[in-house]
Amino acid sequence: MFSLYFLSHYFFASAEVFFEERFEDGWESRWVKSDWKKDENRAGEWNYTAGKWNGDANDKGIQTSEDYRFYAISAEFPPVNNKDKTLVFQFSVRHEQKLDCGGGYMKLLSGDIDQKKFGGETPYSIMFGSDICGYSTKKVHAILAYNGTNHLIKKEVPCETDQLTHVYTFILRPDAAYSILIDNVEKQTGSLYSDWDFLPQKKIKDPEAKMPEDWDDKEYIPDPEDKKPEGYDGIPKEIPDPDAKKPEDWDDEEDGEWTWKPKKIKNPNHKGKWKAPMIDNPGEVWDYV
């Protein structure tokens, strides 16, 4: 179930409401149901209802009615200009059943569109709301379109997954700051410049650069002052087991005279191949990138 608000704040002192929908009587005259996916018999129908649980039977919204269907509906409002103003994009949503995979998000569409053909590929300025799919995807989408490209927020914003009503709010400020709130609790905040890839990176790797031939990238080198201990290489890896004894079932006539050749055990004094300890490399330069 959805209800929707678009507001623009002037320095937080007063607000101009660009669009507000409470889904009261006459709402169908303001909204156009899309024919998207109808030719594939995959378009779902909207219900106008107060839902299974409500505090007021007259407080209604629109609700998707079938599983595994596509839903698209839109309402038109006059062009707006939020330059030097704070834009607030807010709606409430309730999932009355446990979702396996589904989205509860809204879009602020871009320019003139054919509302009867509104679908997944229709250009938009903002896409905002929850997306739930399996155990791995339970997040808030905050996607902003810029120069023909849809840019996803780079931060993770978990969404609500219960069956209660929740209010999702996306605030875009004129200084490029933003906030994402759920039930008026701030879940994420930051800058549009750092949390979306709108602008090209200030610096990139020089494609013409090559590693200098004398570049030393070894952080440590063998200590030239260290010496190998005398007899180090003569220490065997294994030594005879001093506790070995002649087997009880040994038959000297059949097996021959037993000669004590104890099995081998690991030598506790064996240290492996000697290597000089490492010291800081005085000629090291920072990693070449």
WOSULHU-V240689 format. One record per residue. N is the residue number from 1. RES is the residue in one small letter. PHI is phi in whole degrees, 0 to 359 (none if undefined). PSI is psi as a letter, one per 20 degrees, with the letter a starting at -180 (999 if undefined). Layout:
BEGIN
N;RES;PHI;PSI, N;RES;PHI;PSI
END
This chain:
BEGIN
1;m;none;q, 2;f;229;q, 3;s;223;q, 4;l;219;q, 5;y;217;p, 6;f;237;p, 7;l;227;q, 8;s;233;p, 9;h;259;p, 10;y;260;n, 11;f;52;k, 12;f;62;j, 13;a;263;g, 14;s;219;r, 15;a;225;q, 16;e;254;p, 17;v;271;o, 18;f;284;g, 19;f;204;p, 20;e;215;p, 21;e;224;o, 22;r;253;j, 23;f;54;l, 24;e;269;a, 25;d;307;p, 26;g;91;j, 27;w;298;h, 28;e;294;h, 29;s;286;i, 30;r;262;i, 31;w;243;q, 32;v;243;p, 33;k;279;p, 34;s;282;q, 35;d;268;j, 36;w;306;p, 37;k;72;j, 38;k;295;h, 39;d;293;i, 40;e;260;j, 41;n;58;k, 42;r;237;j, 43;a;272;p, 44;g;266;r, 45;e;257;q, 46;w;268;q, 47;n;253;q, 48;y;254;o, 49;t;204;r, 50;a;271;i, 51;g;85;r, 52;k;293;h, 53;w;238;p, 54;n;202;q, 55;g;265;i, 56;d;211;o, 57;a;295;i, 58;n;269;i, 59;d;270;n, 60;k;249;r, 61;g;212;a, 62;i;256;q, 63;q;221;p, 64;t;290;q, 65;s;248;i, 66;e;227;q, 67;d;282;q, 68;y;56;l, 69;r;229;r, 70;f;255;p, 71;y;229;p, 72;a;210;p, 73;i;212;q, 74;s;215;q, 75;a;229;q, 76;e;264;q, 77;f;215;r, 78;p;299;q, 79;p;303;q, 80;v;232;q, 81;n;227;o, 82;n;257;k, 83;k;300;p, 84;d;62;k, 85;k;231;q, 86;t;273;p, 87;l;259;p, 88;v;244;p, 89;f;246;o, 90;q;220;q, 91;f;206;r, 92;s;248;q, 93;v;214;q, 94;r;222;p, 95;h;262;o, 96;e;279;i, 97;q;227;q, 98;k;291;p, 99;l;274;p, 100;d;277;g, 101;c;201;o, 102;g;181;q, 103;g;241;q, 104;g;234;m, 105;y;237;r, 106;m;242;q, 107;k;232;p, 108;l;263;o, 109;l;283;r, 110;s;253;p, 111;g;64;b, 112;d;281;p, 113;i;223;r, 114;d;271;o, 115;q;297;h, 116;k;289;i, 117;k;251;j, 118;f;302;p, 119;g;204;a, 120;g;297;h, 121;e;263;j, 122;t;292;p, 123;p;300;q, 124;y;214;r, 125;s;264;g, 126;i;223;p, 127;m;234;p, 128;f;213;p, 129;g;146;a, 130;s;278;q, 131;d;222;p, 132;i;234;p, 133;c;205;o, 134;g;66;b, 135;y;269;i, 136;s;270;h, 137;t;245;o, 138;k;212;m, 139;k;218;r, 140;v;262;p, 141;h;278;p, 142;a;222;n, 143;i;247;p, 144;l;240;p, 145;a;270;p, 146;y;209;p, 147;n;53;l, 148;g;81;j, 149;t;239;p, 150;n;270;p, 151;h;252;p, 152;l;273;q, 153;i;297;q, 154;k;272;i, 155;k;266;q, 156;e;274;p, 157;v;232;o, 158;p;296;q, 159;c;256;r, 160;e;279;q, 161;t;236;j, 162;d;275;a, 163;q;254;k, 164;l;258;r, 165;t;281;p, 166;h;226;q, 167;v;255;p, 168;y;256;p, 169;t;228;p, 170;f;238;o, 171;i;249;p, 172;l;244;o, 173;r;257;q, 174;p;294;i, 175;d;270;j, 176;a;75;j, 177;a;275;q, 178;y;216;r, 179;s;217;q, 180;i;241;p, 181;l;238;q, 182;i;235;p, 183;d;55;l, 184;n;66;j, 185;v;253;p, 186;e;291;p, 187;k;255;h, 188;q;201;q, 189;t;207;r, 190;g;161;b, 191;s;244;q, 192;l;299;h, 193;y;289;h, 194;s;266;h, 195;d;259;i, 196;w;226;q, 197;d;267;m, 198;f;284;g, 199;l;257;q, 200;p;295;q, 201;q;299;q, 202;k;295;h, 203;k;225;q, 204;i;230;r, 205;k;292;p, 206;d;289;o, 207;p;293;i, 208;e;269;i, 209;a;288;q, 210;k;229;q, 211;m;293;p, 212;p;299;q, 213;e;297;h, 214;d;267;j, 215;w;289;p, 216;d;255;o, 217;d;253;j, 218;k;275;o, 219;e;288;h, 220;y;234;q, 221;i;227;q, 222;p;301;q, 223;d;287;o, 224;p;291;i, 225;e;271;i, 226;d;278;q, 227;k;241;q, 228;k;288;p, 229;p;297;q, 230;e;296;p, 231;g;74;j, 232;y;300;g, 233;d;285;i, 234;g;272;i, 235;i;284;o, 236;p;290;q, 237;k;288;h, 238;e;232;q, 239;i;229;q, 240;p;299;q, 241;d;283;o, 242;p;293;i, 243;d;264;j, 244;a;291;q, 245;k;227;r, 246;k;298;p, 247;p;299;q, 248;e;296;h, 249;d;267;j, 250;w;285;p, 251;d;249;o, 252;d;297;h, 253;e;291;g, 254;e;273;h, 255;d;264;i, 256;g;88;r, 257;e;294;p, 258;w;283;p, 259;t;253;p, 260;w;293;o, 261;k;231;n, 262;p;298;q, 263;k;296;r, 264;k;272;q, 265;i;236;r, 266;k;295;p, 267;n;282;o, 268;p;295;i, 269;n;265;i, 270;h;288;p, 271;k;243;j, 272;g;79;a, 273;k;293;p, 274;w;287;p, 275;k;226;p, 276;a;295;q, 277;p;298;q, 278;m;269;q, 279;i;235;r, 280;d;301;p, 281;n;279;o, 282;p;293;i, 283;g;259;j, 284;e;290;q, 285;v;246;q, 286;w;303;q, 287;d;311;p, 288;y;276;p, 289;v;231;999
END
